[in-house]
Amino acid sequence: MVDENELRAHLSSGEQPAIEIDTAAVVLRSKARRRPRQLAVGAVGALAAASLLFAGINTFPRTGELTAGSGVAEDSSTRMDSEGGADSAESFLAPENDAIAETCSAIIPTTAASPYGLAIELDLASPVTASGSAFGTVRLTNTSDATVTGTTASVPDVNLIRDTVSISHSPDAQILSVIPVNLQPGQSIEFAVSIAIYDCTTIDTGGMVDPGIYTASTSLAFVPTDPADGEATEVRSPPSTIVLQ
């Protein structure tokens, strides 16, 4: 057994105890720490690609290149806040943004789409000032008899429509964040949404919108967790009426 004098002599000599480093274990732990971030990036990429496809941009990758993120449980009353809020600045001027240019004048389908048993509905407060913003909620509900898991965009797409043509779109920038979906039958996720009231087709002359009756619709890209369940798809609401005054 080493006594105190021998220990002091060893330390005063300047020699340091050798420490063996298990490099394999260090690399393994490093990879384990990076894995959640890699999964998140994969989910973002899949949803971004799906959003581009549904916006009509021909850059969607092959099905085999999609990576879906894993889902976690959400309460039936889950509510997600969009970047817009009730105190957002009101403006009838369209943001100068490439995402807006891609959606302006796009033909919006008039029929709902409910893949995997997911139904989506838009509820906007009405009437709305023709030069202001409309605020409301989007609800994504599992209407099937089975659990639905996957990933979806953190902010739904909302379109203000005149004669099947989009004249305003929200959000006004491409959203690359996603959220997990794990909905039991009958459960839903709620999102707070807003959309600026302007006419992107006449932005050069002010973009003003005449008072009257218009329609609005919402959609979300959805990627199932298990690729065997199917491909990325779009959940789309039927058009709802909005009164502008």
Secondary structure, 3 states (H helix, E strand, C coil): CCCHHHHHHHHHCCCCCCCCCCHHHHHHHHHHHHHHHHHHHHHHHHHHHHHHHHCCCCCCCCHHHCCCCCCCCCCCCEEEECCCCCCCCCCCCCCCCHHHHHHCCCECCCCCECHHHEEEEEEECCCECCCCEEEEEEEEEECCCCCEEEEEECCCEEEEEECCEEEEEECCCCCCCEEEEEECCCCEEEEEEEEECCCHHHHHHCCCCCCEEEEEEEEEEEEECCHHHCCCEEEECCCEEEEEC
